Amino acid sequence: MSQIRKLDRTLAARIAAGEVIERPQSVVRELIDNAIDAGADEIVLSIRSGGIEEIRVSDNGRGIMKEDLPLAVTQYATSKIGTIDDLYQLRSLGFRGEALHSIGAVSRLTIASSYEGLPPWTMVTDNMEDEGIREGGPDRGTIVTVEDLFGQIPARRSFLKRPASEAMLCRNTLLSKAMAFPSIHFSYIQDEVRRVDLPRRERLFDRVMDVLCLEENFNRKEFVFLEKDCGDFSISLVTSLAGVHRSDRSRIKVYVNRRPVDEYSLVQAVVYGYGEILPGGAFPYSCLFVQDAPELADFNIHPAKREVKLRNKAEIHHAIHNLISKGLPREIPAIVARPDQPQQPYLEPVAKTDTSWTDASFTRDRIIHADPERNFQPDAVSQKPRDNGWLDKAKAIFHEEKARPYQASSTPAENFWKPEKAQFTYLGQAFRLFLICQKDDKLYLVDQHAAHERILFNELRQQRNVQRLLVPIDFEVDGDVDAFLCENGYIYTQYGIALSQKDDRLWSLDSIPQSALTNEKKLVSFIQNSTGSEEEIEAGLYSIVACRAAIKAGDYVDDATARALLEKVFELEDPSCPHGRTFVVTLEERELRLMVGRTQ
């Protein structure tokens, strides 16, 4: 007797449905995609009991013809593609012809539609059981109702979360879709209460900010809109300034051809674009929209269409990096007094060290030794408040601060920093980290390491002294880096780095700039992991060398060296280190007077 048997039609359909429909969120995703593809500019999502009891999506699109209603729930039936070539020229969100069939296999599915103003018709399918077509329905567009999801598959339903959690996932799916389609009015109704209403917007920036502000109380001035047309693809980006960030990448959203996708390399491109503008461990709020040529993007990987293969991913990665690094407004932090926070900001000192630093170019070969009198050991000071109601006041201030939009206290560099031969008064070194000087009515606090790193970076660009290695360093690379070096090895040559290919994916480092003699391993590691543009490679190479040679945090710097360093700082066109971090903070006399209550 044969042990192989053909599966029952309903069982096979439910097995296949498991790849497409995992929970109510999956239903919402597929139905909204269909509504968008139908040309709707009004979409309403309504759910009950987290979508487990009912999900309803109504739209004002072109609708479905009476003759097409039975086909709509048939597996692999779709109006989006007709030939194999269409699969690689996709311009619609849906195309696989699986969604409605899968939904109808695990729920009671009702589709009511009026095709372009014709009399409406309604079709019902209850867990693969067709109940036929009857007259009636909306005057325009389509209403799809999904009831009792997984009602006949209790094992699947048991894996669902609480209704409140499932409802949140459905809401987030609608918001994710809404970001990419600002011209569509989206509404979300949960248990007969309207929770979200997103009106039509003319600009992508406005729609993205509408969605972001539902989650957190942002100030729209803290975000910028960047865009670039690169021929085969274009990039649009709504992203936060340096003052607004979080501790993980979860708020970096990526869309390719208006589909939300999981593509780590593009998230990485956003992070790399910021460089060290953000503090370590901080990430921006960003919504990245890439519009790529359909023939260069393949979404036919997974039924949920959350993954994409991009044939020009490297080009897109570099374009995103350059757009952010060059287009993000540079800001110079300024310490300001606030009426609700008059106390002086606390600066955490660096740890005491016994190191010292000297540079012949600044000190004319004088030997500088650590000054024992400069060792700072600030003691923590605590004092019990005299006001017994201090706790209630502190709570009130905390809640008030939480509700208030963040106000970035900074000045755009292009409006503030003017390179010049400055006349300033050097005041001294604080915490063996900051050089402090006075110029006009401002105090300047300069990060000594970052400032010197930038100056060395600029000087290194002019150096071409090359040192040939007595013993070349051999190293292996991955396939993409190997191809990059074969085609673009000349980029390294013009910076004094000679490379030669010894075998497939095996290279040799033959010579380096004299200033990099102690950094051979770091240079090799950089080469092994770099496939960027010439600008990215130059910045990476010189930041490695400059960072190692610069004054360190904790080094004592004598007055003459500090003045020479500050003179060069004021001559810079952009007060930022090679990594992109601004290293100057200002404090105006007027603000300082306000902080101590001296208003006259």
C-alpha positions, 0 to 999 in steps of 0.5 A, a space after each residue: 500500500 502506498 505511503 504517499 498521499 495527496 493532501 486534502 485541499 483545505 489542509 494544503 491551503 492552511 499549510 500554505 497560508 502559514 507562510 503568508 498569514 501569521 497573525 492579524 498584523 499579516 492580514 492588515 499588511 496584505 489588505 492595505 497593500 491591495 487597497 493601495 494598489 487599487 488606487 485608493 486615496 482613502 483607507 480605513 482600518 477597523 479592528 475588534 479584539 486585536 483583529 482576532 474577532 474582526 478586521 475590516 479594511 475599506 477603501 475608495 479605490 477602483 474596486 473589483 468586477 463581479 466576474 473577478 470576485 471568485 477569482 480573487 480568492 483563488 490561489 495564484 490569481 492576481 491582476 498585478 502580473 501576467 508574464 515572467 517578465 512582469 515579475 522583474 518590472 514590479 510597480 505594485 505592492 502585491 503580485 504573488 496572488 496568495 494573500 486573499 486565498 490564504 486569508 480565506 483558508 483560515 477565517 471567514 472572508 467577506 469581500 464587498 466591492 463596486 467596480 468603478 461605480 457599477 452596482 456592488 456585489 458581495 462574496 463570502 468564503 468561510 474557511 475555504 467554503 464558498 457561500 456564493 455571490 449576492 447583490 449589495 455592498 459599498 457605493 464605491 471601492 471595496 470593503 474586506 472583512 475578516 472574521 474569527 481568524 484561526 477560529 478553526 485552528 485553535 493551535 495557531 490561535 493559541 500562539 497569538 498575543 493578548 488582543 491589546 498587543 495584537 492591536 498594537 501590531 496592527 496599528 504599527 503596520 498601518 503607520 508603517 504603510 502610511 509613511 510611504 504614501 503621504 497622498 492617502 488619508 489613513 484612519 485606524 479604528 480600534 474597538 469602535 474608537 478612532 485612534 489614528 487619523 492621518 490626513 493627506 499631505 503634499 510632502 513626504 516630510 510632513 507625513 513622516 513627522 505626523 507619524 513620528 509625533 504620534 509616538 513621541 513629542 518631537 519638535 519638527 525643527 529637529 528633523 531635516 529632509 534630504 534628497 538626491 537623484 542618482 539616475 537609476 535610483 533616488 533617495 529621500 530621507 527624513 532624519 533627526 539632527 544630532 541633538 535627537 537620538 536614541 540608544 538603538 537602531 530600532 527607529 531607523 526605517 528603510 523603504 525600497 520602492 515604498 515597501 518597508 524592508 529589513 535591509 541591514 546594509 542600508 541601516 548601516 549606511 545611515 549610521 555611517 553617514 552620521 559618523 561621530 556627529 552622534 555620541 558613541 552608542 547613539 543612533 538617529 531617528 531616520 526614515 529612508 526611502 529608496 526608489 530604485 529601478 524595478 529591474 534592479 530590485 527583486 522582492 520575490 524572496 519571501 511571501 511577506 515581501 520584507 526582504 529585497 535583493 538590490 543589484 546596485 546595493 553598493 552604489 545606494 550604500 555610498 550615496 546614502 552615506 554621502 548624502 547624510 555626511 554632506 547634507 546634515 547641517 553641522 551644529 556647534 553646541 552652545 551653553 545657554 541659560 534657561 528660565 526653568 533650569 538656571 543651574 550651571 550644567 555639570 561637566 564630568 571630568 576625565 580621569 587623572 593620568 600621568 601622561 604628557 605630550 609635546 610636538 616640535 611644530 608647536 613647542 620649538 623642540 621644548 620638552 614638556 613634563 607633566 605638571 603635578 599641580 594640574 591633577 584635578 580630583 573634584 569631590 562630589 558635593 551633596 547637600 540636603 535640601 532645606 525645603 521639605 517639599 523638594 521631592 514634589 517639586 522635583 517630580 513636577 519638574 521631571 514630568 514637565 521636562 518629559 512633556 516639553 519638546 527638546 530644544 537643541 541649543 546649537 548654532 549652525 556652523 555656516 552662520 557662526 564659524 568664520 575662519 580668521 586670524 583670531 585675537 583671543 586670550 588663552 585662559 587655561 586647560 580644564 580637566 586635561 581635556 578642554 582648552 579654554 579661551 576668550 574671544 570678544 564676548 564668548 568663551 570657547 571650550 575646545 576638545 584638545 584631542 579632536 582639535 589636534 586630530 583635525 589639524 594633523 588630518 589637514 597637514 597629512 593631506 599635504 604629505 607624500 613621504 612614502 616608506 617602503 616596508 622591508 617586510 611586506 604585509 600579506 593579508 586576505 580579503 573577501 570577494 567584494 573587497 578583492 573586486 574593489 581593489 582590482 578596480 580601484 587600487 589606484 585610490 590608495 596609491 595616491 596616498 602613499 599606500 602601495 598594494 599588490 595582488 599575490 593571488 586570488 583574494 590575497 594582497 600585500 601591503 608594500 609601502 605606506 606614508 611615513 606618518 603611518 609607520 606605527 599603524 600598519 595593522 590598523 591600515 590593513 584592517 581598514 583596507 580589508 573592510 573598505 569598498 567606499 568612495 575615494 572620499 570615504 577612503 581618504 577620511 578613513 585613512 587619515 583619521 586612523 593616522 591623525 587619531 593616533 598621533 594627536 594629543 590625548 584626553 588627559 595629556 597636559 598641554 603647556 600654554 605656548 602649545 595651547 595657544 599655537 593649537 588654538 590659532 590653528 583652530 580658529 583658522 579652520 573652515 569647519 571645527 570638526 574632527 575627521 570623524 565628523 564630531 564638532 569639538 567646539 562649545 561656546 558660552 556667551 557672557 550674557 548667558 553666563 550672567 543669566 546663570 548666576 543671576 547677574 542681569 545687569 
